Amino acid sequence: MSAAACCSTACHVCVHHHTETPMTTTNPWAGDHVGRDFTGTRLETDCPCEKAACGLVRADRIRPDCLVHAAARSMRQSHPTRNCPAASA
């Protein structure tokens, strides 16, 4: 089986072929407030993660047991902490 055939597009390291450098576990959104929906905070309302004043989740505080954020491949909205709209309200 070729590496292309056995690896999914989400895979950064093929466990069968070991042809790529392992992906780091650093959160790419660390320092931001993030949300899984395009607008609003509906998905964040009941999750266990720590929220910022704007209602979005603090990316550096995502809990490993959170079904909404822990295994998320993408966030659909975000802003840096310094640009939080709740800070200027």
C-alpha positions in Angstrom: 0.0 0.0 0.0 1.4 3.4 -0.9 1.7 6.3 1.6 -1.0 8.2 -0.3 -3.4 5.3 -0.1 -3.0 4.6 3.6 -2.9 8.2 5.0 -5.9 10.5 5.5 -5.6 14.1 4.5 -5.7 15.0 8.2 -2.7 12.9 9.0 0.6 14.7 9.4 2.6 11.6 10.1 2.0 8.4 8.3 2.3 5.7 11.0 3.0 3.1 8.4 5.7 4.9 6.4 7.1 7.6 8.7 7.9 9.8 5.8 7.1 13.2 7.4 8.2 15.2 10.4 5.8 14.8 13.4 3.4 17.7 13.9 3.9 19.6 17.1 1.2 19.7 19.7 1.2 23.4 20.1 -2.2 25.0 19.8 -2.2 27.2 16.7 -4.8 29.5 18.3 -3.0 30.0 21.6 -3.6 33.5 22.9 -6.9 33.9 20.9 -10.5 33.6 21.8 -12.0 31.0 19.4 -15.4 29.6 18.4 -16.6 26.6 16.4 -19.6 28.4 14.8 -19.4 31.1 12.2 -21.2 33.6 14.4 -22.3 33.7 18.0 -21.4 31.4 20.9 -24.1 28.7 20.7 -21.6 25.8 20.6 -19.5 27.3 23.4 -22.4 27.8 25.9 -22.4 24.3 27.3 -18.8 23.2 26.8 -16.5 22.8 29.8 -13.8 25.1 28.5 -12.9 28.5 30.1 -14.7 31.3 28.3 -13.5 34.9 27.7 -15.8 37.8 28.4 -17.0 37.8 24.8 -18.3 34.2 25.2 -15.7 32.5 23.0 -13.3 29.9 24.5 -9.8 30.9 25.5 -7.8 28.8 23.1 -5.0 28.1 25.5 -7.5 26.7 28.1 -9.3 24.2 25.9 -10.0 21.1 28.0 -9.1 17.7 26.7 -12.5 16.4 27.7 -14.4 19.0 25.7 -16.3 17.3 22.8 -16.6 20.6 20.9 -13.1 22.0 21.0 -10.5 19.4 22.0 -10.4 17.5 18.7 -11.5 20.3 16.5 -9.6 20.6 13.2 -10.7 24.2 12.6 -12.2 27.2 14.4 -14.6 29.3 12.5 -14.2 32.6 14.3 -11.4 34.0 16.5 -9.8 37.2 17.6 -6.7 37.9 19.6 -7.2 38.7 23.3 -6.0 42.3 22.7 -8.8 42.8 20.2 -11.6 41.3 22.2 -14.9 43.2 21.5 -16.0 42.6 25.2 -12.9 44.5 26.4 -14.0 47.7 24.7 -17.6 47.4 25.8 
